[in-house]
Amino acid sequence: MFNRELKKGSAEMLVLSFLEGRPRHGYEIGKLIEVQSKKRIQFRIASLYPILCRLEQKGLISGRWVEKPGERRRRYYRLTSEGRRVLSHQRSAWQEFVATVNQLVGAKHA
């Protein structure tokens, strides 16, 4: 499992990226992150939902309740156009940051 601070700094970007393809509910987002990271990144539901609420308040995602016969009611979230713009910017900034850290870590310092 990665350091909590690393996860905290990238949580919003992770959630936005998992909403890029299609609307999803919170539990599904959390499970996808866990599975695709091979359990190296995990979110407790209690910490994931405040992130979703914060992103919705910022206008980066929008949510709506969906009821299906025989299933519990779930809130599905989708990326807004502003969310797509912010995600694109965050990805670029993240890639630049990671490249810089890799450069510094690999360098010999006098």
C-alpha positions in Angstrom: 0.0 0.0 0.0 1.3 3.5 -0.9 1.8 6.3 1.6 -1.4 8.0 2.7 -0.2 11.4 1.7 0.6 10.3 -1.9 -2.9 8.9 -2.2 -4.4 12.0 -0.7 -2.7 14.2 -3.3 -3.9 12.2 -6.2 -7.4 11.1 -5.0 -9.4 13.6 -7.0 -7.5 13.0 -10.2 -8.0 9.2 -9.8 -11.8 9.6 -9.3 -12.1 12.0 -12.2 -10.2 9.6 -14.5 -12.4 6.7 -13.6 -15.5 8.8 -14.6 -14.0 9.8 -17.9 -15.3 6.8 -19.8 -18.8 6.5 -18.4 -21.0 7.3 -15.3 -20.2 5.1 -12.3 -21.4 4.9 -8.7 -19.0 5.4 -5.8 -18.6 1.7 -4.8 -17.7 0.8 -8.4 -15.1 3.6 -8.6 -13.5 2.4 -5.3 -13.5 -1.3 -6.5 -12.0 -0.4 -9.9 -9.2 1.6 -8.3 -8.5 -1.3 -5.9 -8.5 -4.0 -8.6 -6.6 -2.0 -11.3 -3.9 -1.0 -8.8 -3.6 -4.6 -7.6 -4.8 -3.5 -4.1 -1.9 -1.0 -3.8 -4.4 1.8 -3.6 -7.6 1.3 -1.7 -10.3 3.8 -0.6 -12.7 3.2 2.3 -16.2 4.1 1.3 -16.2 6.6 4.1 -13.3 8.5 2.6 -14.4 8.2 -1.0 -17.9 9.8 -0.7 -16.6 13.1 0.7 -14.3 13.3 -2.4 -17.3 12.7 -4.6 -19.3 15.4 -2.8 -16.4 17.8 -3.0 -16.0 17.2 -6.8 -19.7 17.7 -7.2 -19.7 21.0 -5.3 -16.9 22.2 -7.5 -18.9 21.4 -10.6 -16.4 18.8 -11.9 -18.9 15.9 -11.7 -22.7 15.7 -11.5 -24.6 12.9 -9.8 -28.1 11.5 -10.1 -29.9 8.8 -8.2 -30.8 5.7 -10.2 -33.2 3.0 -9.0 -33.3 -0.4 -10.7 -35.7 -3.1 -9.9 -34.3 -5.5 -7.3 -31.3 -3.3 -6.5 -30.6 -0.5 -4.0 -30.8 3.0 -5.1 -27.4 4.3 -6.2 -26.0 7.7 -7.1 -24.2 7.6 -10.4 -21.7 10.3 -11.2 -20.5 11.6 -14.5 -17.8 14.0 -15.5 -18.9 17.5 -16.6 -17.1 19.5 -19.3 -15.3 21.5 -16.6 -14.3 18.2 -15.0 -12.8 17.0 -18.3 -10.8 20.3 -18.6 -9.6 20.0 -15.0 -8.6 16.3 -15.5 -6.6 17.1 -18.6 -4.7 19.9 -16.7 -4.2 17.6 -13.6 -2.8 14.8 -15.8 -0.3 17.1 -17.5 0.8 18.6 -14.2 1.1 15.1 -12.6 3.2 13.8 -15.5 5.5 16.8 -15.3 5.8 16.3 -11.5 6.6 12.6 -11.8 9.1 13.2 -14.6 10.9 15.9 -12.4 10.9 13.7 -9.3 12.3 10.7 -11.4 15.0 13.0 -12.8 16.0 14.2 -9.3 15.9 10.8 -7.7 18.1 9.3 -10.5 20.6 12.2 -10.3 23.8 12.1 -8.3 23.9 15.1 -6.0 27.3 16.7 -5.2 
